[in-house]
Amino acid sequence: MRTFVQEYEIHSSIEKVWSALTDSSQMENLAGPARMDTSEGMKFSLWGGKVYGTNIEVVPYQRLVQEWYAGDWKEPSILTIKLHKGINTVRVEILHENLPDNEYEKTENLWREFIKNLQALFQLFEVFYYD
């Protein structure tokens, strides 16, 4: 089993980033058909059900911990996303533990693409509102 760790900085408010990560309608722009909210114990799905699991811990605007399954994974991986408010930015920490060895590269690429989409969403969002 492997662990993926990355940090990113997004030019937006912590409230907007949190909403993008936890609201189904916004998540669909980043991860395809999705079912998501901020309830602990909530069963979520992303990418049309290809990834699914449970919200284990939800601390609004700070931390989201989820149990993830995909494909034929025999045991869950654990995803922890932490948000840190800066001046006009949010630092996003991603810790994704217990990833099957044969799925690590695919999951790493998925995260990089997801974050790129999130950054692009907010860059466009900023231009739209501040230009």
N, C-alpha and C positions, 0 to 999 in steps of 0.2 A: 504494500500500500504506500501511496505517496501523498505529499502535501504541496499545495500551490499557495504561494504567498506573494501578494503584490500590493502596492500603494499607488494611488492616482490622485491628482488634483483636478477638480472640476470647478470652472468659473460659474458659480451659481450660489443660491442660498441653500442652507441646510434643509429648509422646509421643502424646497422644490426637488432636491435630490432624494430626500426621504420619500416623497410622494411618488416619484418616478420608480422607486424600488418596491413600493408596497401597494400601489393602486393598479388594479387589473387593467383599466383602460389605458393607462400610461405605459404599463409594462408590455402591453401588446405591441407598442411601437418599437420596443427593444428586443423582445423575445417571442414574437409571434403570439398566437392564441394563448391566453393566460388566464388563470384564476388565482387571485392573490388579494390579501388584505392584511391588516395589522393585528389580527386576533391570535393569541397564543393557542396552540392546538389546531389551528386552521390547516386543512389539507389543501395545498396549493398545487398548481401544475403550470408548466412553462413549455414553450415550443410545441403547443398542441398536445401536451401530455407526454412528450418524450422524456421530460424531467418532471418529477413529482416528489412530494414529501410533506413534511409537517413543520409549521412554525413552532420552534421549541421555546424561544425567548424573544420578546419584543420590548425594547426600550425606545420609545419614539424619539426620533432625531439623533439617536446615539448608537444603537446596536440591534442587529437582527441575526438570530441564530436559527438555522434550519437544518433539518435532516433531509438529505437528498437521495433519491434513487433515479437510475436511468437504465434503460435496456434490461439486461439480465443481472444487474448487480445483486450479489447475494446478501450484502449488508450495506447499510447507508453510509454515505459520506456526511461530514458535518461542515456546513458553511457558516462562517461568522463574518458579517460585514459590520465594520465600525465606521462611524462618521465623526469627523472632527471639524468644527467650525473655524474658519479663518477669516481674514478680511476679504470679502467678496469671493471667497473660494471655500471649497469643502474638500478635505483630504479623506479619501475613501480607502480603507484598509480591507483587503479581502484575504481571508484565511480559509482555505478549503482543504480539509483533512480527510484521510482515509479513502483517497481516490484509488480505484483499482489500477494497478500498473499498466495494464493494456488500454486504459481509458485516459491516462494522464495527459498525453499530448493533445488529444481531441478536446479535453476539458480546458486545458490551458489556452488553446486557440479560441475556444468559445468565449472564455473570459476576456481575452484581449479584444475580440470583436464586440462584445457587449459593452465594454468600457469605452471603446472608440465611438460606438453609437450613442452612448450616454453623453460623452463629451461633445459630439457633434450636435446633439439635440439641444444642449444648453448654449452652445456657441450661436446656433441659429436663433434660439430663444432670445438671447441677449441682443443680437442685431435687430431682431424684430421689435423689441421693446425700447431699445436705447438709441437707435440710429435715427 
